């Protein structure tokens, strides 16, 4: 399947793209996928992949997300964070380029975008909320993102598959680092959540060693406000343990990182921290999560911006069984 388009951009107030889609196909517990086999390089942000929202046949709609391959940025997941009909947030997996597979998976009221070089091993690029109990239109799309040059581009796709999302697995008895467990969903303020490294910039895997209060952690999670991570415990675990704070990499002259972190279990607050500041003492967390099915970690900026709010969760783990 080949698609040709000239659209200038797909960001902010510009919504120029071409799509072939199906109505109401991305319902809860459903996923769609395709393989982008080739893509013209009309610009580093030219995009070819999958797009979804409540109504792709009109100029606006909720639940607006896409997962796309680009010539210069790798595999990019974009979403409409303020729900105004325009893309304004993205995360990127810089190492993945066409030919490669892309997927949008709907779990409850969350849509997750993932990429794969072989269609077997998938890497999550990011997640965004979807309107509750509303199926989304979804399909193939491309935009040339040509910077106003009028250049047209061609993208080639192999198939459009619709499948069922398997339910999350409950952790086995024992101690498990959260970085080793599958995640139900994740959203980050600057780049995606990172496994076993701190949060770098917008690309996945661009962080460094987690360090809190002068102590380095080989295992843990990296985030930057505003960020949310959800995991499935299935009622099988009893403790959540971590050390959390502004990562030591933010201890720079003029840095003013400050965040509040929350831990929730099945929608109920288990912990709300005081303000955590850069250069301050990290917070030791040891919580009873007996019976909790869904564990959620939240990082919120304290002031008006999220500059210097790189927040790490050193040794984050659950004890189960």
Buried (B, 14 or more C-beta within 10 A) or exposed (E): EEBEBBBBBBBEEBBBBBBEBBEEBBBBEBBBBBBBBBBBEBBEBBBBBBBBBBBBEEEBBBBBBBBBBBBBBBBBBBBBBEBEBBBBBBBBBBBBBBEBBBBBBBBBBBBBBBBBBEEEEBBBBBBBBBBEEBBBBBBBBBBBBBEEEEBEBBBBBBEBEEEEBEEBEEBEEEEBBBBEBEBBBBBBBBBBBBBBBBBBEBBBBBBBBBBBBEEEBEBBBBBBBBBBBBBBBBBBBBBBBBBBBBBBBBBEEEBBBBBBBBBBBBEEEBBEBEEBBBBBEBBEBEBEBEEBBBBBBBBBBBEEEBBBBBBBBBBBBBBBE
